[in-house]
Amino acid sequence: MEEKNMPRHVAIIMDGNRRWAKKKNIPIKLGHKQGAETLKKIVRHANKIGLEYITVYAFSTENWKRSEEEVNALMTLLKNYLDDFAKEADTENIVIRVLGNLSQLSIPLQESIEKTVKRTSTNTGTIFNIALNYGGRDEIVHAVKNISKEVKDGKLEIDEINEDLISQYMYTKNIPDPDLLIRTSGEMRLSGFLTWQSVYSEIIILDKLWPDFSAKDLDNAIEIYNKRNRRFGGS
C-alpha cells in the first residue's frame, strides 16, 4: 500500500455475528465471541500498518431491543473484552476510546471503560474508537441539546453555529471524519453509524460475515479506497 494514499480513519460496521453462529448451528453468544476475537486481530493489524484511527460499531442504541439474554451476553463480552484487551492494547501502544451514551450502561461496565481509557491514554499508536450504546441520530440530538444550552446560558451566539462547531459537540470531537467505511455481511445501509461524520466517506460493502473478516480483507479495502477519486462534491 502506498502510504500517501492511506486513509487516516477507517470505520467498520461489524455485521454478521448472529448469522455466522446460526450457519454453524451454535449459540449466538459464540458468534459474538468469535467476532470479538476477529476485532482484536483487525485492530492489531491496523496498528501494524500505521492506521491513525479505527472506529467500530459495537452496540447501537437500537440493540437494546434484542432479547435480554443476548443483550446481557453482549454486555458481559464487552466488559471482558475491555478488561483483557486493555492490557494487550497497552503493551502494543494502542489507544482505546469509547463513543456513545455511556450513562445507560451498568456501573461495572462504566468502570471498565474508564479504567481502559485511562490506562491506554498515553499510548501513541492507532486510536481505536468503540461505538457503544451509540446511535447517529441520538448523537446529533445530544449535540443540539448541548449547543442549545450554551446559547441559552449566553455562552454561544446563534451566528457562531456552523459545521465545525457542531462537530466539536459530537462524541467524535477532535477525530477526523472517516475516509473509508466498511460494512460486512452484504447489507447496504449505514444503520445510524456516524451519521454526521460519514457524509463523504468512501463506502465498501463486503459480502462476508464479520467473524470471517481478515487482515487481508482490510488491506484489500484500503487498496480499493486508494483507487477511488474523492471529489467532496466537486467535479
Beta strands, then each sheet from edge to edge (+ up, - down):
strand 1: 9-13
strand 2: 53-60
strand 3: 95-99
strand 4: 127-134
strand 5: 180-183
strand 6: 202-205
sheet 1: 3+ 4+ 2+ 1+ 5+ 6+
end
